[in-house]
Amino acid sequence: MYNTINIDEALRLADACFFDMRSPLEYAEGSIPGAVNVPIFDNAERAEIGTIYRQQAMETAKTRGLEIASAKLPGLVQRIKAAAGRRQIIVYCWRGGMRSRSIATILQLMGIRVYQLVGGYKAYRQYVLKRLQDYKIGPCFVVFHGLTGVGKTALLQELERDGWPVLDLESLANHRGSAFGHIGKGNGVTAKNFDALLLAALDKYQGERFVFVEAESKRIGNVYVPDCVMEAMRRGRHILLSATMETRVERLLHEYMNEPRQAEYANADIFRSLETLQKRLGKAKTAKLRALLQAGKYEAFVEMLLVDYYDPLYDYSEKDVHKFDFHVSTENIRTAADDIVKFLSGG
């Protein structure tokens, strides 16, 4: 008989390799970070079995599931063996039911050591939510503030390359946290996956003295930052970043359009996002922004968007400098990173 393992024990294993036996859609919605998806049923097959279960009978659904899975089992076993290598195999499905149980049984019969995760992904999701609810963040968060385009993300990346601990919430969410934050990012991360990735990052940095992070609102795209992180940002050390309008425009053009003269591919998404701002900007300004974009006047478009929309949202000014622990220019990201490290070191 194969062995079972609970989520706490499984996550403590140094050589664990998780295998998610659910359908691709289930896996995409939420999975254990690093888990390999080896679905017993594809999306259509899972839907078919579910329909049989609801409209006919459980035994009929089980029989149909067996018919579909039986031909796949040799291939599934080979995929798991190849992906795991010498690591410990842990299989799971939604609630630790038939899908993971059946593949664990087959692997055990083949002489392959395997654990089935008790409670499946549902147990893992409950584990993540409970830990985030009660999480006590140890490191001091060093929080970057500043107007759009000053280079907060670029500075985080520079510090990360230097080996400093960085919590990039926008990267975890796959969203820049603004009205145009989804452009060029593809599909956003689900709340379940965001929470899991965030918990892993918090655990990774728990023993650090400082963690660098960008100031964020509670919501980033379609996900929400848990209270423990918001509180750690509130009580952290706060650094105000600043840069000239010219530099900010240049950085935003590079980030959102890469080569602004060849950015037509992004225009459709930008136009759609513009419409969501009309209530705040008014019809006249929205129409002007649309005209600038259509004419390919990207620098003027970005500058107007900053002046009329983004900057009033944050309204950092010289009188606010005293509210921060440190103020640094980000005209040169490398120099700014060095200045911040020197400040934190007491130099």
Backbone torsions as a table, in degrees:
resi	resn	phi	psi	omega
1	MET	NA	138.0	178.3
2	TYR	-70.1	161.4	179.6
3	ASN	-93.7	155.0	173.3
4	THR	-110.7	160.5	-178.6
5	ILE	-149.1	140.8	177.6
6	ASN	-88.2	170.3	-171.4
7	ILE	-66.9	-36.8	178.9
8	ASP	-62.5	-45.1	179.4
9	GLU	-65.6	-41.0	-177.0
10	ALA	-63.8	-42.3	-177.7
11	LEU	-73.0	-17.3	177.0
12	ARG	-83.1	-15.0	179.3
13	LEU	-69.3	130.0	-177.5
14	ALA	-75.3	-24.9	-173.3
15	ASP	-117.7	28.4	-176.5
16	ALA	-76.1	142.7	172.5
17	CYS	-128.5	112.1	-176.0
18	PHE	-87.3	139.7	176.8
19	PHE	-124.8	121.3	-178.0
20	ASP	-95.2	113.2	-174.4
21	MET	-89.8	4.8	-177.6
22	ARG	-80.4	173.8	-179.6
23	SER	-67.7	159.5	179.3
24	PRO	-56.2	-37.1	179.3
25	LEU	-65.7	-42.3	177.5
26	GLU	-62.7	-44.0	-180.0
27	TYR	-61.2	-43.4	-179.2
28	ALA	-65.7	-32.9	-179.2
29	GLU	-67.0	-36.0	179.1
30	GLY	-178.0	133.6	-179.7
31	SER	-149.7	168.2	173.6
32	ILE	-73.4	128.2	-178.2
33	PRO	-52.2	129.4	180.0
34	GLY	88.6	-7.9	-178.5
35	ALA	-67.3	145.1	178.6
36	VAL	-97.4	128.6	179.8
37	ASN	-85.4	114.7	175.4
38	VAL	-125.3	79.5	-171.6
39	PRO	-70.5	132.3	172.0
40	ILE	-71.1	-39.1	177.9
41	PHE	-122.0	138.6	172.6
42	ASP	-78.0	-179.7	-173.8
43	ASN	-60.9	-43.1	-178.3
44	ALA	-67.9	-40.4	-180.0
45	GLU	-65.7	-41.0	178.2
46	ARG	-62.6	-42.1	179.2
47	ALA	-63.8	-39.9	179.3
48	GLU	-62.3	-46.3	-178.9
49	ILE	-65.1	-38.9	178.0
50	GLY	-62.7	-38.5	178.6
51	THR	-66.2	-42.7	178.2
52	ILE	-61.6	-41.7	-179.3
53	TYR	-61.5	-43.3	-176.7
54	ARG	-75.4	-37.6	-171.6
55	GLN	-96.5	-20.7	-178.0
56	GLN	-119.8	-93.5	-177.4
57	ALA	-157.2	157.8	-179.1
58	MET	-62.3	-42.2	-178.4
59	GLU	-64.2	-37.7	177.5
60	THR	-64.3	-40.8	178.5
61	ALA	-65.0	-40.8	178.0
62	LYS	-62.6	-42.0	179.5
63	THR	-62.4	-43.8	178.7
64	ARG	-65.1	-39.3	177.3
65	GLY	-61.6	-40.6	178.4
66	LEU	-64.2	-40.9	178.6
67	GLU	-59.5	-42.6	-178.0
68	ILE	-71.8	-44.9	-172.0
69	ALA	-74.4	-32.4	-171.3
70	SER	-57.7	-38.9	-178.7
71	ALA	-73.2	-20.0	-176.0
72	LYS	-91.0	-17.4	-168.8
73	LEU	-56.5	-45.9	179.5
74	PRO	-58.0	-42.4	179.3
75	GLY	-66.3	-38.7	178.7
76	LEU	-63.2	-43.3	179.9
77	VAL	-62.1	-43.6	-179.9
78	GLN	-65.1	-39.2	178.9
79	ARG	-64.1	-41.3	-179.6
80	ILE	-66.9	-45.1	179.1
81	LYS	-59.3	-44.5	-176.9
82	ALA	-67.0	-40.8	-177.6
83	ALA	-73.4	-34.0	-175.9
84	ALA	-76.5	-35.1	-174.5
85	GLY	60.2	-123.9	179.9
86	ARG	-95.0	3.6	-178.0
87	ARG	-79.4	160.5	-179.9
88	GLN	-76.1	127.3	-176.8
89	ILE	-85.7	127.6	173.1
90	ILE	-127.5	122.0	-179.4
91	VAL	-108.6	147.6	177.7
92	TYR	-150.2	159.2	171.7
93	CYS	-131.0	-146.3	-175.3
94	TRP	-71.5	-52.1	-177.6
95	ARG	-126.9	21.0	-176.6
96	GLY	73.4	38.1	-175.7
97	GLY	-100.9	-141.3	-167.7
98	MET	-66.5	-35.2	-175.8
99	ARG	-65.1	-50.1	178.8
100	SER	-72.9	-32.4	179.5
101	ARG	-64.7	-41.1	-177.6
102	SER	-68.0	-42.9	-179.0
103	ILE	-71.5	-32.1	176.5
104	ALA	-65.2	-38.8	178.4
105	THR	-63.7	-45.3	179.6
106	ILE	-62.6	-45.2	-179.7
107	LEU	-62.4	-41.0	178.6
108	GLN	-63.2	-42.2	178.0
109	LEU	-63.1	-27.9	178.3
110	MET	-83.2	2.8	178.9
111	GLY	80.8	19.9	-178.9
112	ILE	-102.8	125.6	-179.3
113	ARG	-69.5	130.8	-174.6
114	VAL	-149.2	147.0	171.1
115	TYR	-115.3	143.4	168.9
116	GLN	-102.0	132.3	-178.4
117	LEU	-76.9	120.9	-179.8
118	VAL	-67.0	127.9	178.6
119	GLY	83.5	-9.7	175.4
120	GLY	60.4	-156.0	-178.2
121	TYR	-62.7	-32.4	179.6
122	LYS	-58.0	-41.2	178.8
123	ALA	-66.2	-38.0	178.3
124	TYR	-65.5	-43.4	179.4
125	ARG	-60.6	-42.1	178.0
126	GLN	-64.7	-37.8	177.2
127	TYR	-60.9	-45.1	-179.5
128	VAL	-63.0	-48.2	-178.4
129	LEU	-62.3	-41.4	179.9
130	LYS	-64.8	-43.5	-178.2
131	ARG	-67.9	-39.7	178.8
132	LEU	-67.7	-33.5	179.1
133	GLN	-65.4	-37.9	-175.0
134	ASP	-103.9	7.2	-169.8
135	TYR	-67.0	133.0	175.2
136	LYS	-109.8	105.7	-176.6
137	ILE	-79.2	123.7	-177.3
138	GLY	-83.6	-48.3	-175.6
139	PRO	-66.1	157.4	172.2
140	CYS	-82.2	125.3	176.3
141	PHE	-79.4	128.2	173.3
142	VAL	-100.4	110.0	-166.4
143	VAL	-104.0	125.0	178.9
144	PHE	-91.2	128.2	175.3
145	HIS	-118.4	159.7	175.5
146	GLY	155.4	163.5	-179.2
147	LEU	-66.2	158.2	179.0
148	THR	-56.7	129.6	177.1
149	GLY	96.2	-2.2	-179.1
150	VAL	-73.9	-14.8	175.5
151	GLY	105.3	31.1	-179.4
152	LYS	-60.3	-47.5	-179.5
153	THR	-66.8	-41.2	178.6
154	ALA	-61.0	-37.7	178.9
155	LEU	-68.8	-41.0	175.1
156	LEU	-58.2	-44.4	-179.0
157	GLN	-64.8	-37.9	178.5
158	GLU	-64.3	-45.0	179.4
159	LEU	-66.1	-36.5	178.3
160	GLU	-65.5	-38.9	176.6
161	ARG	-63.4	-28.6	177.4
162	ASP	-79.3	-4.1	178.4
163	GLY	96.0	7.7	178.6
164	TRP	-82.3	148.3	178.7
165	PRO	-70.9	127.5	-176.8
166	VAL	-130.4	131.3	174.4
167	LEU	-109.0	98.7	-177.2
168	ASP	-95.2	90.2	-175.4
169	LEU	-64.0	-36.7	-179.7
170	GLU	-67.4	-36.1	176.6
171	SER	-66.7	-41.7	178.1
172	LEU	-62.6	-36.3	-179.3
173	ALA	-85.0	-11.1	-174.5
174	ASN	53.8	45.6	-177.8
175	HIS	-158.6	140.0	-177.3
176	ARG	-82.8	-2.3	175.7
177	GLY	77.4	25.9	179.1
178	SER	-138.0	178.5	-179.7
179	ALA	-61.0	-27.4	179.1
180	PHE	-106.9	14.0	-170.5
181	GLY	-67.1	-17.4	-177.9
182	HIS	-88.1	-14.5	-170.9
183	ILE	-64.3	127.1	-180.0
184	GLY	78.1	4.7	-175.7
185	LYS	-101.7	-11.0	-176.0
186	GLY	73.1	-149.7	-179.1
187	ASN	-72.8	138.9	175.7
188	GLY	-71.8	165.0	178.1
189	VAL	-80.9	141.0	177.1
190	THR	-71.0	158.8	178.8
191	ALA	-58.9	-38.8	-179.1
192	LYS	-63.8	-43.9	-179.8
193	ASN	-72.3	-36.4	176.7
194	PHE	-60.2	-47.4	-179.8
195	ASP	-60.2	-42.4	-178.5
196	ALA	-65.9	-44.6	179.6
197	LEU	-65.9	-38.8	179.1
198	LEU	-64.6	-44.8	179.2
199	LEU	-60.3	-42.7	179.0
200	ALA	-61.4	-40.8	179.3
201	ALA	-66.7	-42.4	179.3
202	LEU	-62.1	-42.7	178.1
203	ASP	-63.1	-39.5	-179.0
204	LYS	-60.9	-36.5	-173.9
205	TYR	-102.5	8.5	-172.4
206	GLN	-60.8	-29.5	-178.4
207	GLY	-91.0	2.0	-177.9
208	GLU	-80.3	159.6	176.1
209	ARG	-81.5	-45.4	179.9
210	PHE	-125.0	150.2	168.7
211	VAL	-134.2	127.5	180.0
212	PHE	-86.5	137.7	-176.8
213	VAL	-151.5	149.9	175.6
214	GLU	-89.2	138.9	176.7
215	ALA	-59.6	131.1	-178.1
216	GLU	-135.3	155.9	170.3
217	SER	-81.1	174.3	-178.7
218	LYS	-59.6	-34.7	-177.0
219	ARG	-108.5	133.2	173.2
220	ILE	-124.2	105.9	-175.3
221	GLY	63.6	-118.7	-179.0
222	ASN	-105.6	10.7	-179.6
223	VAL	-118.1	163.0	-176.8
224	TYR	-122.7	135.5	178.6
225	VAL	-78.6	128.8	-177.2
226	PRO	-67.0	158.9	-176.0
227	ASP	-59.4	-35.2	-177.9
228	CYS	-61.0	-36.5	179.4
229	VAL	-75.5	-42.2	177.9
230	MET	-59.8	-40.3	179.7
231	GLU	-68.1	-39.8	178.3
232	ALA	-64.6	-35.8	175.7
233	MET	-67.3	-40.7	-178.4
234	ARG	-61.3	-42.4	-175.1
235	ARG	-92.2	5.0	-178.0
236	GLY	-79.4	-166.5	175.4
237	ARG	-98.4	138.0	-168.6
238	HIS	-117.7	127.8	-176.9
239	ILE	-121.4	128.4	179.0
240	LEU	-95.7	126.9	178.8
241	LEU	-104.8	146.2	178.5
242	SER	-143.7	151.8	177.2
243	ALA	-155.5	161.8	-179.6
244	THR	-71.1	160.2	177.6
245	MET	-58.8	-41.0	-179.6
246	GLU	-59.5	-44.2	179.8
247	THR	-66.8	-41.6	-179.6
248	ARG	-62.8	-44.2	178.6
249	VAL	-61.7	-44.7	-179.7
250	GLU	-60.8	-42.6	-178.8
251	ARG	-67.3	-40.9	-179.5
252	LEU	-68.2	-37.8	176.2
253	LEU	-61.6	-42.5	179.7
254	HIS	-66.9	-41.3	-176.1
255	GLU	-70.0	-43.5	-173.4
256	TYR	-91.6	-28.6	-174.4
257	MET	-122.4	-14.3	179.0
258	ASN	63.9	-70.2	174.5
259	GLU	-116.3	94.2	-169.2
260	PRO	-58.2	-28.9	-179.4
261	ARG	-73.8	-12.2	179.6
262	GLN	-123.2	38.3	-171.5
263	ALA	-100.5	17.3	-176.5
264	GLU	-57.4	-30.5	-178.8
265	TYR	-59.9	-28.5	-176.7
266	ALA	-89.8	-13.0	-172.4
267	ASN	-60.6	-38.9	-178.5
268	ALA	-60.1	-44.3	178.0
269	ASP	-65.3	-39.2	-179.2
270	ILE	-66.7	-42.5	177.7
271	PHE	-57.9	-44.1	-179.4
272	ARG	-63.4	-40.0	179.3
273	SER	-68.0	-34.3	178.5
274	LEU	-58.9	-39.5	-177.5
275	GLU	-61.5	-30.6	-179.8
276	THR	-72.2	-15.8	-178.2
277	LEU	-95.2	-4.6	-172.4
278	GLN	-61.0	-35.1	-178.9
279	LYS	-62.6	-37.6	-179.5
280	ARG	-82.1	-40.4	-174.8
281	LEU	-85.0	-28.9	-173.8
282	GLY	92.1	161.2	-175.3
283	LYS	-66.6	-39.2	-175.1
284	ALA	-65.2	-48.1	-179.6
285	LYS	-68.0	-38.3	178.0
286	THR	-62.8	-41.9	178.3
287	ALA	-63.4	-39.8	178.6
288	LYS	-65.4	-42.3	177.7
289	LEU	-61.9	-41.1	178.6
290	ARG	-62.7	-40.9	-179.9
291	ALA	-66.0	-41.5	177.7
292	LEU	-62.1	-40.8	180.0
293	LEU	-66.6	-43.6	179.2
294	GLN	-63.2	-32.6	-178.9
295	ALA	-83.5	-2.4	-180.0
296	GLY	75.7	18.0	179.4
297	LYS	-90.1	72.1	-169.3
298	TYR	-69.2	-38.7	179.4
299	GLU	-62.3	-44.6	179.3
300	ALA	-65.7	-37.7	178.6
301	PHE	-61.4	-49.2	-177.9
302	VAL	-65.7	-42.6	-179.3
303	GLU	-62.5	-42.8	178.8
304	MET	-64.6	-39.2	178.8
305	LEU	-63.1	-39.4	178.1
306	LEU	-66.4	-49.3	-174.8
307	VAL	-66.4	-42.3	-171.8
308	ASP	-94.9	-17.5	-177.8
309	TYR	-122.5	-62.5	-171.7
310	TYR	-68.8	-48.8	-175.3
311	ASP	-61.0	-41.2	176.9
312	PRO	-63.5	-23.6	179.2
313	LEU	-67.2	-33.7	-174.8
314	TYR	-106.2	-40.6	173.5
315	ASP	51.5	47.2	170.7
316	TYR	-74.7	138.4	178.7
317	SER	-145.8	174.4	-176.6
318	GLU	-58.0	-33.7	-178.1
319	LYS	-67.5	-15.8	-178.1
320	ASP	-89.5	-8.8	-173.0
321	VAL	-56.8	-38.8	-176.6
322	HIS	-66.5	-14.1	179.4
323	LYS	-78.2	-11.3	-175.2
324	PHE	-108.4	156.1	179.2
325	ASP	-73.3	-25.4	-176.7
326	PHE	-159.1	149.5	178.8
327	HIS	-129.4	128.1	-176.7
328	VAL	-138.7	142.4	174.1
329	SER	-79.9	138.8	178.1
330	THR	-111.9	26.2	174.2
331	GLU	-57.9	-35.6	174.6
332	ASN	-121.6	111.3	-175.1
333	ILE	-63.3	-39.4	-179.1
334	ARG	-62.5	-45.3	179.8
335	THR	-65.2	-40.5	179.4
336	ALA	-61.8	-42.4	178.9
337	ALA	-61.4	-44.0	179.0
338	ASP	-64.0	-40.6	-179.7
339	ASP	-64.0	-39.3	-178.5
340	ILE	-68.7	-43.1	178.4
341	VAL	-63.1	-41.1	178.4
342	LYS	-63.0	-41.7	178.2
343	PHE	-61.8	-45.7	-178.6
344	LEU	-68.1	-25.0	179.0
345	SER	-83.9	-4.1	178.8
346	GLY	85.3	13.3	-177.9
347	GLY	-84.1	NA	NA
